[in-house]
Amino acid sequence: MLLLIITAVTSSTIAAMAWRRRDVPGAKSLILVMLAVIGWALGNVLELGYTDLKTKVFWANIEYIGIVAVPLAWFAFAIQYAGQEKWLSRRNIALLLVIPALTLIFVWTDGRYGLMRHDFRLDTNGPFSVVAKSYGPWFWVHTAYSHILTLLGTVILMQAFFRLPRLYREQASVLLVGALVPWVGNVLYISGLSPIRRLDLTPCSFAFSGMLMAWGLFRLQLLDIVPMARDAVIEGMSDGVIVLDAQNRIVDINPAAQGIIGRRASEVVGKPADKAFSKHRDLVEYCIQNVKAQAEIFLGTGEAQRCYGLRISPLHDYRGNLTGRVFVLHEITMQKRAEAALRESKQKIERLCEMARQLAASETEEEVYQLTISAAENILGLSRCRLNIMEGNEMVTRAASPEFPSAASRGESATGWPAGEVRNQNKRMMSVRIGDFGVLEAAPPGSGVFTEDDMRLLDLLLGHATEALKRISLQNELRAQAIHDPLTGLYNRRHFSRVIREELERSERYRRPLTFMLIDVNFFKEINDQFGHQTGDIVLQKVGKLLQEQLRETDAVIRYGGDEFLIVLAGTKGQEDAEHIARRIRESVDRWNNDGSPVDLPVTLAIGMSSWDPSGDESVETALRKADQRMYEDKKRQGMGKLPSAL
């Protein structure tokens, strides 16, 4: 009993240690083996501890949980060590569990059917009492099945041991001993040669095997060198492997290396490396000069040239003497091309970032157009570029590279593609939309087609151009709102200082007078009160429009106040010209009164005029005050002291 208790305690310790390191390959299978041994050993202890037959049979039945589980867990461990985990599929595990499950069912129904055991009796002839019984037919099925699993596991471990390189066999011999120990314990029990007569030492032997397996797993890390066939590793490698002996003769070469050098193994094995690789001088130099190295070499010529990462490792015998070298060739052509493309893209992006800063600082749309064409041509390498911008319902060319055909003109499409459509990459020209402003037509870089990188960088450029155009459009809109009256569209009083400054400079430069005409809508307040502010707004809009129609482009019309307008007349010959313009203005208002005025009384204007002479002593402010006085004098002359009867 003491030996079995020690077995259970030892197995528990191994299982606990394996649980703490359950991520190590093979640890979970070892845990299952040890748990099964614990159940087997403790059940045996309790069977020996009781003296009555019924209790002994009960604990003997409990033992069978461990008895049926040990061979199965042992087999699973062997499979895992041999690197054949694919055999342990759910379907196969379910099939393996059929016989152990039936065995447990038959064990607990022996009292009725006797398929495992029958004729139970208490045998007290030995040093301790045991359960004597006769075996049923299923016992031999279970026994054969358990021995087959144990034997298969042992054979698998032995095969794996002999497939290992000699370097690792001393370490892996631990597992081989562990595989043989259970057989020794079982043979001693069956033959009657057990040191403790009538005691089954099989669980004790499995506990000892568990100790050896734990030592191998956690101290020697044997599953890190799980044996695999050379064909599955070397022959299946995508990297080229070449083995040279101490005399630089080729002793082995895998299929990948044969493809790299363009020769079969039968043509080069046994030959000196300098002759076998005569067409690859870079490789020959490393074969002759280096024992251990890591470098990049180029093999082949022209478009067939490939770049390889070369790693040379020395081979030594057990005395440390150099016996050969291993050459491993890993192709890095695509990596090198990707690095070059990445460097080129990085440079382009850096230049595009600088261009983005220039676009952000641009002040006019034309500047944005020219910068976009310049970047598309000089940074992205596009050629025959043309920037078409939508103006109203037609497409207008705003900028083009020198290579673009001279036929590119207003409203004409060189490719005949709809605006904004992105064409297939196999086409020689592409049309790419720029936000809501227009399209860029361009030919791809030297490859003849657009790549994904070309499109991404083009999107980046056009995105910055779009943002710059939006910013300038918004700035222009805000600037227009700042200097124009929102009701009439005329210049507002805020803009008057800029207008007067420009006109004064022009008058002084050309030595010609500047005339001011101040205009007021008579009885405008009463119009608002009688007909409503909406009608008053219509009157102001119409008066402003009539003023613009009667003036020249060089003259400026300003909404000076609520119902007052200021006209700055540049280059008039004096009072006579100004009065002529005033008469035209009054006549146009009269015609409107007759043809479409929204009010029931005539709309009339009071006009006051004054001229400023750059050669005189009078100031502009004085001239404006005179115009204001004369406007009120004109009101009196028109008889505006009394309201019209219609009001």
C-alpha positions in Angstrom: 0.0 0.0 0.0 2.9 2.4 0.8 4.4 1.8 -2.7 1.0 2.6 -4.3 0.6 5.7 -2.2 4.0 6.9 -3.2 3.1 6.3 -6.8 -0.1 8.4 -6.4 1.8 11.2 -4.7 4.5 11.2 -7.3 2.0 11.2 -10.1 0.1 14.1 -8.5 3.3 16.1 -8.3 4.1 15.4 -11.9 0.6 16.3 -13.0 0.7 19.6 -11.0 4.1 20.5 -12.5 2.8 19.7 -16.0 -0.3 21.8 -15.4 1.8 24.8 -14.6 3.6 24.3 -17.9 0.6 23.1 -19.9 1.6 25.3 -22.8 4.6 23.1 -23.5 3.9 20.6 -26.3 3.1 17.2 -24.8 2.3 18.5 -21.3 -1.5 18.0 -21.6 -1.0 14.3 -22.7 1.3 13.8 -19.7 -1.3 15.2 -17.4 -3.8 12.7 -18.7 -1.4 9.8 -18.2 -0.6 10.9 -14.6 -4.3 11.4 -13.7 -5.1 8.0 -14.9 -2.2 6.5 -12.9 -3.4 8.3 -9.8 -6.9 6.8 -10.2 -5.4 3.4 -10.8 -3.0 3.5 -7.8 -5.5 5.0 -5.3 -8.2 2.5 -6.3 -5.7 -0.3 -5.8 -4.8 1.1 -2.3 -8.4 1.2 -1.2 -9.0 -2.2 -2.6 -6.1 -3.6 -0.6 -7.2 -1.6 2.5 -10.6 -3.2 2.9 -11.2 -6.9 3.8 -14.8 -7.5 2.8 -15.4 -8.7 -0.8 -18.1 -6.2 -1.7 -16.0 -3.2 -0.9 -13.0 -4.6 -2.6 -14.9 -5.2 -5.8 -16.3 -1.6 -5.7 -12.8 -0.1 -5.5 -11.5 -2.6 -8.1 -14.2 -1.1 -10.4 -13.0 2.4 -9.6 -9.5 1.3 -10.6 -10.7 0.5 -14.1 -11.2 4.3 -14.9 -7.5 4.7 -14.7 -6.7 1.3 -16.2 -8.6 2.0 -19.5 -7.3 5.7 -19.6 -3.6 5.0 -19.2 -3.0 3.2 -22.6 -5.0 5.8 -24.5 -3.2 8.8 -22.9 0.1 7.1 -23.4 -0.7 6.5 -27.1 -1.7 10.2 -27.5 1.6 11.3 -26.0 3.5 9.1 -28.5 1.5 10.5 -31.4 2.2 14.1 -30.4 6.0 13.5 -29.9 6.2 11.9 -33.4 4.7 15.1 -34.9 1.5 13.3 -36.1 -1.1 15.4 -34.3 -3.3 15.2 -37.3 -4.1 11.6 -36.4 -5.8 12.9 -33.2 -8.8 14.3 -34.9 -12.2 14.4 -33.1 -13.4 11.5 -35.2 -10.4 9.3 -34.4 -10.5 10.1 -30.7 -14.2 9.2 -30.6 -13.3 5.8 -32.2 -10.5 5.2 -29.8 -12.9 5.8 -26.8 -15.4 3.2 -27.9 -13.7 0.1 -26.4 -12.7 1.9 -23.1 -16.3 3.2 -22.7 -17.8 -0.3 -23.3 -15.2 -1.7 -20.8 -16.3 0.6 -18.0 -20.0 -0.2 -18.7 -19.3 -4.0 -18.6 -17.2 -3.6 -15.4 -20.1 -2.0 -13.5 -22.6 -4.6 -14.9 -20.5 -7.7 -14.1 -22.9 -8.7 -11.3 -25.6 -9.2 -13.9 -23.8 -10.2 -17.2 -20.3 -11.1 -16.2 -18.8 -10.0 -19.6 -15.6 -8.7 -17.9 -15.4 -10.8 -14.6 -17.6 -13.3 -12.8 -17.4 -15.7 -9.8 -15.9 -13.1 -7.4 -14.4 -14.6 -4.2 -12.0 -13.5 -1.5 -8.5 -15.1 -1.7 -6.7 -15.0 1.7 -3.9 -17.4 0.9 -1.2 -14.7 0.3 0.3 -12.0 2.5 -2.8 -9.9 1.9 -6.3 -10.7 0.8 -7.2 -10.1 -2.9 -10.3 -10.6 -5.0 -10.2 -13.8 -7.0 -12.4 -14.0 -10.1 -12.8 -15.6 -13.5 -12.5 -13.5 -16.6 -15.3 -13.0 -19.2 -14.9 -12.7 -23.0 -14.7 -8.9 -23.0 -11.8 -8.9 -20.6 -9.6 -10.3 -23.3 -10.8 -7.8 -25.8 -10.0 -5.0 -23.4 -6.6 -6.5 -22.6 -5.7 -6.9 -26.2 -6.8 -3.4 -27.0 -4.8 -1.9 -24.1 -1.6 -3.8 -25.0 -2.0 -2.9 -28.7 -2.2 0.9 -27.8 0.7 0.6 -25.4 2.7 -1.3 -28.0 1.9 1.1 -30.8 2.9 4.1 -28.5 6.2 2.4 -27.7 6.9 1.5 -31.3 6.1 5.1 -32.4 8.5 6.5 -29.8 11.2 4.0 -30.8 10.8 5.0 -34.5 11.0 8.6 -33.6 14.2 7.9 -31.6 16.0 6.3 -34.4 14.9 9.0 -36.9 16.6 11.7 -34.7 20.0 13.0 -35.7 22.8 11.4 -33.7 23.3 14.8 -31.9 20.0 14.5 -30.2 19.7 10.7 -29.5 21.4 10.9 -26.1 18.7 13.3 -24.9 15.9 11.4 -26.5 17.0 8.1 -25.0 15.1 9.3 -21.8 11.8 8.8 -23.7 12.9 5.4 -25.0 13.6 4.2 -21.4 10.3 5.7 -20.3 8.5 3.7 -23.1 10.0 0.4 -22.0 9.5 0.7 -18.3 5.7 -0.1 -18.3 6.4 -3.3 -20.2 8.9 -4.4 -17.6 6.3 -3.8 -14.8 3.6 -5.6 -16.7 5.8 -8.6 -17.5 6.9 -9.0 -13.8 3.3 -9.0 -12.7 2.1 -11.5 -15.4 5.0 -13.8 -14.9 4.7 -13.8 -11.1 8.2 -12.4 -10.6 7.0 -9.2 -9.0 9.0 -8.2 -5.9 5.8 -7.9 -4.0 3.9 -11.1 -4.8 0.3 -10.7 -6.1 0.8 -6.8 -6.5 0.3 -5.3 -10.0 3.4 -3.0 -10.5 2.1 -1.6 -13.8 0.8 1.7 -12.3 4.1 2.1 -10.5 6.0 1.6 -13.7 3.8 4.2 -15.5 4.5 6.7 -12.7 8.2 6.1 -13.2 7.8 6.6 -17.0 5.9 9.9 -16.2 8.9 11.1 -14.2 11.2 10.4 -17.1 8.8 12.1 -19.6 8.5 15.2 -17.3 12.2 15.5 -17.1 12.5 15.2 -20.9 9.8 17.7 -21.6 10.7 20.4 -19.1 14.4 20.0 -18.6 15.7 18.6 -21.9 12.9 20.2 -24.0 12.7 17.1 -26.2 9.6 18.2 -28.0 11.6 21.2 -29.4 13.4 18.6 -31.5 10.5 16.4 -32.5 11.8 14.2 -35.3 10.6 15.0 -38.8 11.6 13.4 -42.1 14.3 15.2 -44.1 12.0 15.2 -47.2 9.3 17.1 -45.2 11.8 19.8 -44.2 14.8 20.2 -46.6 13.1 19.0 -49.8 10.0 21.0 -49.2 11.7 24.3 -48.3 11.2 27.2 -50.6 14.7 28.4 -49.7 17.6 27.0 -51.6 19.9 24.7 -49.5 23.4 23.7 -50.6 25.8 21.6 -48.6 29.5 21.6 -49.3 32.2 19.4 -47.7 35.5 20.6 -46.5 36.9 20.4 -50.0 34.2 22.7 -51.4 32.5 19.8 -53.2 28.7 19.7 -53.4 27.3 16.9 -51.3 23.6 17.8 -51.2 21.3 20.3 -52.9 17.5 20.6 -52.5 15.0 21.2 -55.4 14.7 25.0 -54.6 18.5 25.4 -55.0 18.5 23.4 -58.2 15.9 25.8 -59.6 18.0 28.8 -58.5 21.2 27.7 -60.2 19.4 26.1 -63.1 21.0 22.7 -62.8 19.8 19.3 -61.6 21.3 17.5 -58.5 22.7 14.7 -60.7 24.8 17.3 -62.6 26.4 19.0 -59.6 26.6 16.6 -56.6 30.2 15.5 -56.1 31.6 18.4 -58.2 33.7 21.3 -57.0 31.5 24.4 -56.3 33.5 26.7 -58.6 32.8 24.4 -61.6 29.2 23.7 -60.7 28.4 27.4 -60.1 30.6 28.8 -62.9 27.8 30.9 -64.3 27.3 32.6 -60.9 30.5 34.3 -59.9 29.2 36.0 -56.8 28.2 32.6 -55.4 31.5 31.1 -56.3 33.4 33.8 -54.4 31.4 33.2 -51.2 31.9 29.4 -51.6 35.7 29.9 -51.7 36.3 32.7 -49.3 33.8 32.5 -46.4 33.3 29.9 -43.7 30.5 31.9 -42.1 28.8 34.9 -43.6 25.5 36.7 -44.3 25.1 38.8 -47.4 22.9 39.8 -50.4 23.9 38.6 -53.8 22.4 38.9 -57.3 22.1 35.9 -59.6 21.1 36.0 -63.3 21.1 38.9 -65.7 18.6 41.3 -67.2 14.9 40.9 -66.3 15.7 37.4 -65.0 18.1 38.7 -62.4 17.0 37.9 -58.8 18.3 39.1 -55.4 18.9 36.5 -52.7 19.8 36.7 -49.0 22.7 34.3 -48.5 23.5 32.7 -45.1 26.5 30.5 -44.7 26.8 28.3 -41.6 29.8 26.0 -40.8 29.4 22.3 -40.0 31.7 20.7 -37.4 32.3 17.1 -36.1 32.3 16.1 -32.5 35.9 17.2 -32.2 35.2 20.7 -33.5 36.8 20.2 -36.9 35.2 21.9 -39.9 33.5 19.2 -42.0 31.6 21.4 -44.4 29.2 24.4 -44.8 25.5 24.9 -45.4 24.4 27.6 -47.9 20.9 28.9 -47.6 19.5 31.1 -50.4 16.3 33.1 -49.6 14.9 35.1 -52.5 14.4 38.8 -51.5 13.8 40.2 -55.0 10.2 41.4 -54.3 11.3 42.7 -51.0 14.1 44.8 -52.6 11.6 46.0 -55.3 9.1 46.9 -52.6 11.8 48.8 -50.7 12.8 50.7 -53.8 9.1 51.5 -54.5 8.6 52.5 -50.9 11.6 54.9 -51.1 10.3 56.4 -54.3 6.8 56.7 -52.9 8.2 58.4 -49.8 10.1 60.9 -51.9 7.0 61.6 -53.9 4.9 62.0 -50.8 7.4 64.4 -49.3 7.4 66.5 -52.5 3.6 66.3 -52.6 3.5 67.6 -49.0 5.6 70.5 -50.0 3.3 71.1 -53.0 0.3 70.9 -50.5 1.9 73.7 -48.5 2.1 75.8 -51.7 -1.5 75.0 -52.6 -2.5 76.0 -49.1 -0.8 79.4 -49.6 -2.1 80.0 -53.1 -4.3 83.1 -53.5 -6.0 82.5 -56.9 -7.7 79.7 -58.7 -5.3 80.1 -61.7 -2.4 79.6 -59.3 -4.0 76.3 -58.0 -4.5 75.1 -61.6 -0.8 75.7 -62.6 0.5 74.1 -59.4 -1.7 71.0 -59.9 -0.4 70.5 -63.5 3.2 71.1 -62.4 2.9 68.5 -59.6 1.2 65.9 -61.8 3.9 66.3 -64.4 7.1 66.8 -62.3 6.3 64.7 -59.2 4.0 62.0 -60.4 5.6 61.7 -63.8 2.4 62.1 -65.7 2.5 63.4 -69.2 0.1 65.1 -71.6 -1.8 66.6 -68.6 -4.7 68.9 -69.0 -6.9 70.5 -66.4 -10.5 71.0 -67.4 -12.8 73.1 -65.2 -16.6 73.3 -65.4 -17.8 76.9 -66.0 -21.5 76.9 -66.3 -22.5 74.1 -68.7 -19.2 73.8 -70.6 -15.7 72.4 -69.8 -12.9 75.0 -70.1 -9.2 74.1 -70.2 -7.5 76.1 -67.5 -4.0 74.6 -67.5 -2.1 72.1 -69.6 1.4 70.6 -69.7 3.7 71.4 -72.8 3.3 67.9 -74.1 -0.5 68.1 -74.4 -1.7 68.3 -78.0 -2.2 71.9 -79.3 -5.7 71.0 -80.3 -6.7 71.2 -76.6 -9.0 74.2 -76.6 -12.1 75.6 -74.9 -14.8 72.9 -74.4 -12.9 70.2 -76.3 -12.1 66.8 -74.8 -9.0 65.1 -76.1 -10.1 61.7 -75.2 -13.8 62.0 -75.7 -14.5 60.6 -72.2 -17.3 62.0 -70.0 -16.1 64.5 -67.4 -15.2 62.8 -64.1 -15.2 59.2 -65.4 -12.2 57.2 -64.3 -11.2 54.9 -67.1 -9.7 51.4 -67.0 -6.1 51.2 -66.1 -5.1 49.6 -69.4 -6.1 52.8 -71.2 -3.3 55.2 -72.3 -5.1 58.2 -70.9 -7.2 58.7 -67.8 -9.8 61.2 -66.8 -10.0 61.8 -63.0 -12.6 64.1 -61.3 -11.3 66.9 -59.1 -14.0 67.3 -56.5 -16.9 69.3 -58.0 -14.7 71.6 -60.0 -13.7 69.6 -63.1 -11.4 66.8 -64.3 -7.7 66.1 -64.9 -6.8 64.3 -68.1 -3.4 62.7 -68.1 -1.3 59.9 -69.5 0.3 57.5 -66.9 4.0 57.3 -66.1 6.6 55.4 -68.2 5.0 52.0 -67.6 2.2 52.9 -69.9 -0.6 52.1 -67.3 -1.7 53.6 -64.0 -0.7 51.5 -60.9 -2.5 51.5 -57.6 0.2 53.7 -56.1 -0.2 56.2 -59.0 -3.9 56.4 -58.3 -3.4 56.9 -54.5 -0.8 59.7 -55.0 -3.0 61.3 -57.7 -6.0 61.2 -55.3 -3.7 62.8 -52.7 -2.7 65.6 -55.1 -6.2 66.2 -56.4 -7.5 66.2 -52.8 -5.2 69.1 -51.9 -6.1 70.9 -55.1 -9.8 70.5 -54.3 -9.3 71.9 -50.8 -7.3 74.8 -52.1 -10.0 75.6 -54.6 -12.7 75.4 -52.0 -10.8 77.7 -49.7 -10.2 80.3 -52.4 -13.9 80.1 -53.5 -15.0 80.6 -49.9 -12.5 83.5 -49.4 -13.8 85.1 -52.6 -17.4 84.7 -51.4 -16.6 86.1 -48.0 -14.7 89.0 -49.6 -17.7 89.8 -51.9 -20.1 89.6 -49.0 -17.8 92.0 -47.0 -17.9 94.7 -49.8 -21.3 94.3 -51.3 -24.7 95.2 -50.1 -26.8 92.0 -49.8 -30.0 93.6 -51.0 -29.0 95.5 -54.1 -25.7 93.8 -54.9 -24.0 97.2 -55.1 -20.9 98.2 -53.2 -21.6 99.0 -49.6 -20.4 101.9 -47.5 -17.6 99.8 -46.0 -16.1 99.5 -49.5 -16.4 103.3 -50.2 -13.0 104.1 -48.6 -11.3 101.7 -51.0 -13.2 103.0 -54.0 -12.5 106.7 -53.2 -8.9 105.9 -52.5 -8.4 104.3 -55.9 -10.3 107.1 -57.7 -8.4 109.8 -56.0 -5.1 108.3 -57.0 -6.4 108.0 -60.6 -7.6 111.6 -60.6 -4.4 112.9 -59.3 -2.4 110.9 -61.8 -4.4 112.0 -64.9 -5.2 115.5 -63.5 -9.0 115.2 -64.1 -11.9 116.0 -61.8 -13.9 113.5 -59.8 -17.7 114.1 -59.5 -19.9 112.8 -56.7 -23.6 112.3 -57.2 -25.7 111.7 -54.0 -29.2 110.3 -54.7 -32.1 109.8 -52.3 -35.5 108.1 -52.9 -38.1 110.6 -51.9 -40.7 109.6 -49.2 -39.1 106.1 -48.9 -40.2 105.7 -45.3 -43.8 106.4 -46.3 -43.5 103.8 -49.0 -42.4 101.2 -46.4 -45.2 102.2 -44.1 -48.0 102.2 -46.7 -46.9 99.2 -49.0 -44.7 97.2 -46.7 -40.9 96.7 -46.3 -40.9 93.9 -49.0 -42.2 96.5 -51.6 -39.6 99.0 -50.3 -36.9 96.4 -50.9 -38.1 96.0 -54.5 -38.0 99.7 -55.1 -34.4 99.9 -53.8 -33.3 96.9 -55.9 -34.8 98.5 -59.0 -33.3 101.9 -58.4 -29.9 100.3 -57.9 -30.2 98.4 -61.1 -31.3 101.5 -63.0 -28.4 103.4 -61.7 -25.9 100.7 -62.9 -27.6 100.6 -66.3 -27.0 104.4 -66.9 -23.4 104.4 -65.8 -20.1 103.4 -67.4 -18.0 100.5 -66.2 -15.4 102.9 -64.7 -18.1 104.6 -62.5 -18.9 103.2 -59.1 -22.4 102.9 -57.5 -22.5 102.6 -53.7 -25.5 102.1 -51.4 -24.6 104.9 -49.1 -27.4 104.6 -46.5 -30.9 103.2 -46.1 -32.4 104.8 -49.2 -29.4 106.8 -50.3 -27.0 106.0 -53.2 -23.6 107.5 -54.0 -22.2 107.6 -57.5 -18.5 108.3 -58.1 -18.0 109.5 -61.7 -14.5 109.3 -62.9 -13.2 111.4 -65.8 -16.2 113.7 -66.4 -15.7 117.0 -68.0 -17.6 118.8 -65.3 -21.1 119.8 -64.2 -22.6 119.5 -67.7 -21.6 115.8 -68.0 -22.9 115.1 -64.5 -26.3 116.7 -65.2 -26.6 114.7 -68.4 -26.2 111.5 -66.5 -28.7 112.7 -63.9 -31.3 113.4 -66.6 -30.8 109.8 -68.0 -31.3 108.4 -64.5 -34.5 110.4 -63.9 -35.8 109.3 -67.3 -35.2 105.6 -66.6 -37.0 105.9 -63.3 -39.9 107.7 -65.0 -40.2 104.9 -67.6 -40.3 102.3 -64.7 -43.0 104.3 -63.0 -45.1 104.0 -66.2 -44.3 100.4 -67.0 -44.0 98.4 -63.8 -43.7 100.2 -60.5 -45.2 98.2 -57.6 -46.5 101.4 -55.8 -49.4 103.6 -56.7 -47.4 106.9 -56.7 -44.4 107.9 -58.8 -41.0 107.0 -57.4 -38.8 110.1 -57.6 -35.2 110.8 -56.8 -33.5 113.8 -55.2 -30.0 114.2 -56.7 -27.2 116.4 -55.5 -23.9 116.8 -57.4 -20.4 118.1 -56.5 -17.0 117.9 -58.2 -13.6 117.6 -56.7 -10.6 119.1 -58.6 -7.2 117.6 -57.8 -5.6 120.9 -58.5 -7.8 122.9 -56.1 -7.7 123.4 -52.4 -11.0 121.8 -51.6 -11.1 118.4 -49.8 -13.1 115.4 -50.7 -15.1 115.7 -47.5 -16.1 119.2 -48.5 -17.2 118.0 -51.9 -19.4 115.3 -50.4 -21.0 117.8 -48.0 -21.9 120.0 -51.0 -23.5 117.1 -52.8 -25.5 116.3 -49.7 -26.7 120.0 -49.4 -27.6 120.1 -53.1 -29.6 116.9 -52.8 -31.8 118.4 -50.1 -32.1 121.6 -52.2 -33.3 119.4 -55.1 -35.9 117.9 -52.8 -37.3 121.4 -52.1 -37.3 122.3 -55.8 -39.4 119.2 -56.6 -41.9 120.3 -54.0 -41.3 117.4 -51.6 -42.2 119.5 -48.6 -45.7 117.9 -48.7 -46.6 114.3 -49.0 -48.4 113.2 -52.3 -52.1 112.8 -51.9 -51.8 109.0 -52.6 -49.9 108.6 -49.4 
